[in-house]
Amino acid sequence: MSQPVQPPNQPQQPFGGQPVDGNPYAGQPGQPAPAAPTGNPYGQQAPGAPTGNPFAGQQPGQSAPFGGGAPFAPAPPARNNILLGVLVALGAAVVAGILYGVIAGSIEREVGYAAVGVGFLVGFASSKIGGSNPAVIGAAAVFSIGAVYLGQLVGISMVLSDLAQIPFSEVVGDHFGTVTEAWSQEADFMTYLFLALGAIAAVGGAKKAG
């Protein structure tokens, strides 16, 4: 019996293989199958080809192009200016001493809490600017003693101004010797205790600020 004649010009299968399960890209047994398109135009590109991400090829730790990279954190403000801290302590002592004297002269007596407040204010302000340098803390303690002393003199001047019925400025300007003499005569244990409290509070305020 003769064999049936094959029709002429029979179409060949793509890539020389037979379709497998309807997959036209499956190759013959033993032959590598051609890669199917993935929709990624760079899927078959060699390493180093552009991928759409300009930083994709960088290794960890490399900086960004054009000298970029993570921004540097801002440096903390300097707080170790000794001279400025001492000047702040002096200014705070003058202001706090005058306020203390006004309070003491108004009520005609000294208040321990006010002396502590004077020292704490001087120590805190100076250390906030000048840091925790021992020189700044020592200056704050000394200036606090001077501030309490200044306040006591202001208070005495206000009392003498009321008693003598003369202006306060005249008492301070023309009779300052009388004021200091009155302080020496009236000074007692509490007077010196308030001076010490001012110095101790200054050290505490400086540590609090530091």
C-alpha positions as CSV (number, residue, x, y, z in Angstrom):
1,M,0.0,0.0,0.0
2,S,1.4,3.3,-0.9
3,Q,2.1,6.1,1.6
4,P,0.0,9.2,1.5
5,V,1.7,12.1,-0.2
6,Q,2.6,15.0,2.1
7,P,1.2,18.4,1.0
8,P,3.9,20.6,-0.5
9,N,5.3,23.6,1.2
10,Q,4.4,22.4,4.7
11,P,5.1,25.3,7.2
12,Q,8.0,24.7,9.5
13,Q,7.7,25.1,13.2
14,P,9.4,28.2,14.7
15,F,13.0,27.7,15.9
16,G,13.1,24.2,14.5
17,G,11.0,22.7,17.2
18,Q,7.5,21.3,17.7
19,P,5.1,23.2,19.9
20,V,4.8,21.8,23.4
21,D,1.4,22.3,25.1
22,G,0.8,25.3,22.8
23,N,4.1,27.0,23.7
24,P,5.7,28.0,20.4
25,Y,9.0,28.8,22.3
26,A,9.6,25.4,23.7
27,G,12.7,23.9,22.1
28,Q,13.6,20.4,21.1
29,P,14.7,18.0,23.8
30,G,18.3,18.6,24.6
31,Q,18.3,22.1,23.1
32,P,18.1,25.3,25.2
33,A,14.8,27.0,24.9
34,P,15.0,30.6,23.7
35,A,14.1,33.1,26.3
36,A,10.6,34.5,26.1
37,P,10.1,38.2,26.1
38,T,9.5,39.7,29.5
39,G,8.4,43.2,28.7
40,N,11.6,44.6,30.2
41,P,13.7,46.2,27.5
42,Y,16.8,45.8,29.8
43,G,16.1,42.3,30.9
44,Q,18.9,40.8,28.8
45,Q,21.4,43.7,29.2
46,A,24.8,43.0,30.6
47,P,25.7,44.4,34.1
48,G,26.3,48.1,33.9
49,A,23.5,48.8,31.4
50,P,21.1,51.5,32.3
51,T,18.1,50.3,34.3
52,G,16.2,53.6,34.8
53,N,17.7,54.0,38.3
54,P,20.8,56.2,38.2
55,F,22.0,54.9,41.6
56,A,21.2,51.2,41.1
57,G,24.8,50.3,40.3
58,Q,26.4,51.9,43.3
59,Q,27.9,49.8,46.0
60,P,26.9,50.3,49.6
61,G,28.9,53.1,51.2
62,Q,29.5,54.9,48.0
63,S,28.4,58.6,47.9
64,A,25.9,59.9,45.5
65,P,27.2,61.5,42.3
66,F,28.3,65.1,42.2
67,G,29.7,64.9,45.7
68,G,26.4,64.2,47.3
69,G,25.5,61.9,50.1
70,A,23.9,62.0,53.5
71,P,23.8,65.6,54.9
72,F,26.1,66.3,57.8
73,A,24.4,66.9,61.1
74,P,24.8,70.6,62.3
75,A,27.4,71.1,65.0
76,P,26.1,71.8,68.4
77,P,26.5,75.4,69.5
78,A,29.6,76.1,71.5
79,R,28.9,76.5,75.2
80,N,32.5,76.7,76.6
81,N,33.2,80.5,76.2
82,I,34.7,81.2,79.6
83,L,35.0,84.9,79.2
84,L,31.4,85.3,78.0
85,G,30.2,83.2,80.8
86,V,32.0,85.3,83.4
87,L,30.6,88.5,81.8
88,V,27.1,87.1,81.9
89,A,27.6,86.2,85.6
90,L,28.6,89.7,86.4
91,G,25.7,91.2,84.5
92,A,23.2,88.9,86.2
93,A,24.7,89.6,89.6
94,V,24.3,93.4,89.2
95,V,20.7,93.0,88.0
96,A,19.7,90.4,90.6
97,G,21.4,92.3,93.4
98,I,19.5,95.5,92.7
99,L,16.2,93.6,92.6
100,Y,17.1,91.9,95.9
101,G,17.8,95.2,97.4
102,V,14.6,96.7,96.3
103,I,12.7,93.8,97.8
104,A,14.6,94.0,101.1
105,G,14.2,97.8,101.3
106,S,10.5,97.7,100.5
107,I,9.7,95.2,103.4
108,E,12.7,96.5,105.5
109,R,14.0,93.0,106.0
110,E,16.0,90.3,104.2
111,V,14.5,87.2,102.8
112,G,16.5,84.0,102.6
113,Y,14.6,82.7,99.6
114,A,15.4,85.9,97.7
115,A,19.2,85.4,98.4
116,V,18.9,81.8,97.1
117,G,17.1,83.1,94.0
118,V,19.9,85.6,93.4
119,G,22.6,83.0,93.5
120,F,20.7,80.5,91.4
121,L,19.9,83.0,88.7
122,V,23.6,84.1,88.5
123,G,24.9,80.5,88.4
124,F,22.3,79.3,85.9
125,A,22.7,82.2,83.4
126,S,26.5,82.0,83.5
127,S,26.7,78.3,83.0
128,K,24.1,78.3,80.3
129,I,26.4,80.5,78.2
130,G,29.9,79.6,79.4
131,G,29.4,75.9,80.1
132,S,30.4,73.9,83.2
133,N,33.9,75.2,83.3
134,P,35.1,75.5,86.9
135,A,36.2,79.1,86.3
136,V,32.7,80.0,85.2
137,I,31.2,78.3,88.3
138,G,33.7,80.0,90.6
139,A,33.0,83.4,89.1
140,A,29.3,82.8,89.5
141,A,29.7,81.9,93.2
142,V,31.9,85.0,93.9
143,F,29.6,87.3,92.0
144,S,26.6,85.9,93.8
145,I,28.1,86.9,97.1
146,G,28.7,90.4,95.7
147,A,25.1,90.5,94.4
148,V,23.6,89.7,97.9
149,Y,25.9,92.2,99.5
150,L,24.9,94.8,96.9
151,G,21.3,94.0,97.6
152,Q,21.8,94.5,101.3
153,L,23.4,97.9,100.7
154,V,20.5,98.9,98.4
155,G,18.0,97.9,101.1
156,I,19.8,99.9,103.8
157,S,20.0,102.9,101.4
158,M,16.3,102.7,100.9
159,V,15.6,102.6,104.6
160,L,17.9,105.5,105.3
161,S,16.3,107.5,102.5
162,D,12.9,107.0,104.2
163,L,14.2,107.9,107.6
164,A,16.2,111.0,106.6
165,Q,13.6,112.1,104.0
166,I,16.2,112.6,101.3
167,P,16.3,111.2,97.8
168,F,17.7,107.7,97.4
169,S,20.3,108.9,94.8
170,E,21.6,111.4,97.4
171,V,22.0,108.7,100.0
172,V,24.0,106.5,97.5
173,G,26.0,109.3,96.0
174,D,26.8,111.5,99.0
175,H,26.4,109.2,102.0
176,F,27.6,105.8,100.7
177,G,30.2,105.7,103.6
178,T,27.3,106.0,106.0
179,V,25.5,103.1,104.3
180,T,28.5,100.7,104.5
181,E,29.0,101.7,108.2
182,A,25.4,100.9,108.9
183,W,25.8,97.6,107.2
184,S,28.8,96.7,109.4
185,Q,26.9,97.7,112.5
186,E,23.8,95.7,111.6
187,A,25.5,92.6,110.2
188,D,24.9,89.5,112.2
189,F,24.9,85.7,111.7
190,M,21.9,85.9,109.3
191,T,23.6,88.5,107.2
192,Y,26.6,86.3,106.5
193,L,24.3,83.2,106.1
194,F,22.5,85.0,103.3
195,L,25.8,85.7,101.6
196,A,26.7,82.0,101.9
197,L,23.3,80.9,100.6
198,G,23.9,83.0,97.5
199,A,27.2,81.3,96.7
200,I,25.8,77.8,97.3
201,A,22.7,78.5,95.1
202,A,25.0,79.8,92.4
203,V,26.9,76.4,92.2
204,G,23.6,74.6,92.2
205,G,22.2,76.8,89.4
206,A,25.4,76.2,87.3
207,K,25.1,72.4,87.7
208,K,21.4,72.6,86.8
209,A,22.2,74.5,83.6
210,G,25.1,72.2,82.7
